[in-house]
Amino acid sequence: MKNLTFILFPVLFLCLPACTTAPHSAARSEKERHAEELMAIVPPEIMFAQLAEPYAHAYALPHKQTKARSNFMRNVDLNEVNRIIREALVKHFTEAELKALATFYSTPAGRSCMAKTAPFAADVVPACSHEATKAFRKTALDAARGALLP
């Protein structure tokens, strides 16, 4: 289970939306420092560049894939991505957890896991999103028919 947490964290690292922010305090600034340290290990722009790879293959002819990747990165608002990730890290993890994650991802094994995260996420996130969309549509149809089960 611990290994699964270390593997799934980077997926969440890319996918968690930050809906609210915590009030500013001294503890928050220490948490933010640990969040920044974690984000510095593998910056979000590197992870996004890795995520662009499979999409370039899927949506562009081979001779246009480099342009597709470049355009993808040009269209990503990296400041906004960094803000979202930083706020989500601070919101969802304690100071001790952020410090532990940064410590793990600073090791060779942690860096290896982090390097594999974007390709893993590129396989998993769209497929899971598709499955969730199918389930939401079916649930909406069941609700419209009055066929929701208890």
N, C-alpha and C positions, 0 to 999 in steps of 0.2 A: 504494500500500500504506500509506503514511504517513497519507493522508486516511482510509482505512478504519479504521486504528487510532484516530484521533481521533473517528470516528463510533461505533465499537463500544465504546470505553472506557466511555461512560456506561451502555450496556446492561449491561456487566459490572459496572459500579459499582453497579447495582441488584441484580444477580443472583448475584454471587459469594458463596458461603457461606464463612464463616471457620471452618475446622475446628480450627486450632491457633493458639496465640499464640507469638510469638517471645519469648525471654527479655528481661527489662527491662534496658536499658543506655542509656548516653548517646546512642549513635547512634539507638536506637529513639525516644527522646524527640524528637530532631530530625526523624526520619521522621514521627512522630505530628504534629508541628507542621505539616509540609507536608501531611499527610493532612487535618488540620483546616482548613487554608487552602483546600484543594481542595473540601472539603465545604461550606465557607462560601460559595463562589461560587454554587452552586445547592444549597441544603440539601435533604437527602433528603425532607423533608416536602413540599417544593414538587413534587419529582419524583413522589412518591406521589400527591399531589393530581391531577397531570396524568394519571397512570396510571388513576385512578379514573374519569375521564371516559368512556372507551369502555366500561368495564364497567357504568357507570350506564346507558348507552344500551342495552346488551345485556340487562341483567337487570331493568330497571324500565320501566314505562310512562312516557311523556314527562312527565306531571304529577308523577311520583314520583322523577324523576332527581336533583333537588337533594337530597332526603332520602337517596337511595341513596348519593350522594357523601359527604354528611355522616356517614352511618353507617359507610361504609367507613373514613373517616379516624378516626372515633372508635374503631374496632376495630383500628387499626394501633398496635402498640407502637413508637412512634417512638424511644424510648430504645434499645430492642433493635435496631431497624433501623440507627440511628447506630452502635451498638457493632459490629454485624456488618460494616458498610461500612468503618468505621475500621480494624478488625482485618484485613480482607481487603486493604485498600489497603497497609497496613504489611507484610503477609505477602508480597504478590505484586509490589510495586514497590520499586525502590531509592529512596534519598533523592533522587538526581539525577532520576530519572523522575518522581517526585511533584512535584518543583519545576518540571520542564518542563511537566507537565500543568497545574499551577496557572497557570503563565505563559501557556500557550495559552488555557485557559478564561477567563482574565482579559481577553482581547482581544475586540473586537466579533465577530469570526468565531467565536471559541471560545464566547462566550455564545450566539450564534445556534445553533451546533451543539448546545449543552447544552439549549437551549429546545426543540429538535426531538427530543431523545432519548427522552423519555417516550412521545410518540405513536408514534415509530418502534418502541420496545420493545413497546408495546401491540400493534402489528401483528405483530412478529417473534417475540417470546418465546413466546406461546401457540401459534403455528403450528409453531415449531420443537420445542416441548415435545410437541405432538401427534405430530409425525413421529417423534421419538425414542421416544415410548411405543409407537407402532406397531412400530418396529424392535425394541425390547426384547421385545415380546410375540412377534413372529415368531421372534426368536432363541431365546426360551424354549421355544417349540413345537418348533423345530428341535432344540434340545438334548434335549428330552424324547423325541423320535423317534429320537435318535441320528444326526441328519442334519446335524451341524455340518461345514462344509467346512474343509479345512486352511488 
